[in-house]
């Protein structure tokens, strides 16, 4: 299963219809390219712009975080009002840092939305990690005999 299918499955299994309508979820590379979005407004038409802005904000926040003496690895970026905003968390995909984020509006309890986004990110990261370890444990060729290997390279030197 591709990482895009993983994100789709996790969202389908974990979002209720009411919360799904008001949350735009995305995964972006550090250069701002959106790899996945659930195509909800405002991401349905502005993916490229939002991806670039979020990546720039994240990088600026990381640089400013270096000046703090108590800088920690468990960082998040949040810019919000009492009923909406943007929330971004790091996620590791194939040992590379990406951004897992959401834009939301019209929410009664934004803290609950942030908690939901953290849980979705954690489930996605765990599922992707499990997929990678499963792929690594599978062999490309099963039950290959020495004779078959010899025949494969028999043309060399002739």
C-alpha positions in Angstrom: 0.0 0.0 0.0 1.3 3.5 -0.9 1.6 6.2 1.7 -1.3 8.0 0.0 -3.5 5.0 0.4 -2.4 4.7 4.0 -3.4 8.4 4.7 -6.8 7.9 3.0 -7.5 4.7 4.9 -6.6 6.3 8.3 -8.7 9.3 7.6 -11.7 7.2 6.4 -11.5 5.1 9.6 -11.0 7.9 12.1 -12.9 11.0 11.0 -16.6 11.4 11.7 -18.8 13.1 9.0 -19.2 16.3 11.0 -15.5 16.8 11.8 -14.5 15.7 8.3 -16.4 18.6 6.7 -14.6 21.3 8.5 -11.0 20.0 8.5 -8.5 20.2 5.6 -5.7 17.7 6.3 -2.5 17.6 4.3 1.0 16.1 4.2 3.8 18.2 2.7 7.4 17.8 2.0 9.8 20.3 3.6 10.0 22.1 0.2 6.3 22.8 0.4 5.1 20.3 -2.2 1.8 18.8 -1.0 2.0 15.0 -1.2 -1.5 14.3 0.1 -4.6 16.3 1.0 -8.2 15.3 1.6 -9.3 18.0 -0.9 -11.4 20.0 1.5 -11.6 23.8 1.4 -9.3 25.8 1.4 -6.9 23.1 0.2 -9.0 22.0 -2.7 -7.8 25.0 -4.8 -4.8 26.5 -3.0 -2.7 23.4 -2.2 0.5 24.7 -3.8 0.4 28.1 -2.0 -0.6 26.7 1.3 2.1 24.0 1.1 4.8 26.6 0.4 3.6 28.9 3.1 3.4 26.1 5.7 6.9 24.8 4.8 8.3 28.4 5.1 6.6 29.0 8.4 7.9 25.6 9.7 11.5 26.4 8.7 11.3 29.9 10.2 9.9 28.4 13.5 12.7 25.8 13.6 15.3 28.5 13.2 13.8 30.6 15.9 13.6 27.5 18.1 17.4 27.1 18.0 17.7 30.3 20.0 15.8 28.8 22.9 17.9 27.1 25.5 15.3 24.5 26.2 14.5 23.6 22.6 12.8 20.2 22.3 12.3 17.8 19.5 8.5 17.4 20.0 7.6 20.6 18.2 4.4 21.8 16.6 3.2 24.9 14.8 -0.1 26.4 15.7 -1.7 29.6 14.5 -5.3 29.9 15.5 -8.3 31.7 16.8 -11.0 30.5 19.2 -12.7 28.5 16.4 -10.2 27.9 13.6 -6.6 27.9 12.5 -3.8 25.8 11.2 -1.9 23.1 13.1 1.2 21.4 11.8 3.3 18.5 13.2 6.4 16.8 11.9 5.9 13.2 10.5 8.6 10.8 9.4 8.1 9.2 6.0 10.9 6.9 4.8 13.2 8.5 7.4 12.6 12.0 6.1 10.8 14.7 7.9 7.6 15.9 6.4 4.8 18.1 7.7 1.4 16.7 8.7 -1.1 19.5 9.1 -4.7 20.6 9.2 -6.6 23.8 8.6 -9.9 24.0 10.4 -12.7 26.5 10.9 -16.0 26.8 12.7 -15.0 24.5 15.6 -16.4 24.7 19.1 -13.4 22.9 20.6 -10.2 23.5 18.6 -8.2 21.6 21.3 -10.1 18.5 20.5 -9.2 19.0 16.8 -5.5 19.3 17.6 -5.7 16.2 19.7 -7.4 14.4 16.8 -4.7 15.6 14.4 -1.9 14.3 16.7 -3.6 10.9 16.9 -4.0 10.7 13.1 -0.4 11.7 12.6 0.8 9.1 15.1 -1.4 6.3 13.5 -0.1 7.3 10.1 3.5 7.3 11.2 3.1 3.9 12.9 1.4 2.4 9.9 4.0 3.7 7.5 6.8 2.4 9.7 5.1 -1.1 9.8 4.7 -1.1 6.0 8.4 -0.3 5.6 9.5 -3.1 8.0 7.2 -5.6 6.3 8.7 -4.7 2.9 12.2 -5.1 4.3 11.3 -8.6 5.7 10.0 -9.9 2.4 12.5 -11.4 0.0 12.6 -10.4 -3.6 13.3 -14.0 -4.6 12.1 -16.9 -2.5 13.5 -20.5 -2.8 16.2 -19.7 -5.4 18.5 -22.6 -5.9 22.3 -22.4 -6.5 21.7 -24.0 -9.9 19.3 -21.2 -10.9 21.8 -18.6 -9.8 24.6 -20.3 -11.8 22.3 -20.5 -14.9 21.5 -16.8 -14.5 25.1 -15.8 -14.8 26.2 -18.6 -17.1 26.7 -16.2 -20.1 29.5 -14.3 -18.4 32.9 -15.2 -19.8 31.6 -17.0 -22.9 
